[in-house]
């Protein structure tokens, strides 16, 4: 009797979905090049799990040095979730940036960071 559904020598991965407030515990199996997701409470869960396997991304927050300001740092964040494998390089790039005051909330601090198509944005005004 052949089993075509799941590769049984590979343990399923468990991913906690954050696509909606439910926080479903998704079980993810890889079988014959396909990604199979179970326990998803909604369609977003399956999409989230596939994204986590194929291209995991995270929002990143940090600070940038500011010249001529009362505060030496301004908080910044990624405009969209950033590729997880490049976050260390992104933080290194952010640490090397110095800008001049004033800074406006949502001002682009780094455009197209690491050629990922994602801007780094200021999260507050700074005089």
Secondary structure, DSSP 8 states (H G I E B T S, - for coil): ----S--TTS--EEEE--SSTT--EEEEEEETTEEEEES-SSHHHHHHHHHHHHS-EE--EEEEEEESSSSSEEEEEESS-EEGGGHHHHHHHHHT-EEES-B-TT-EEESSGGGSS--EEE-S-B-
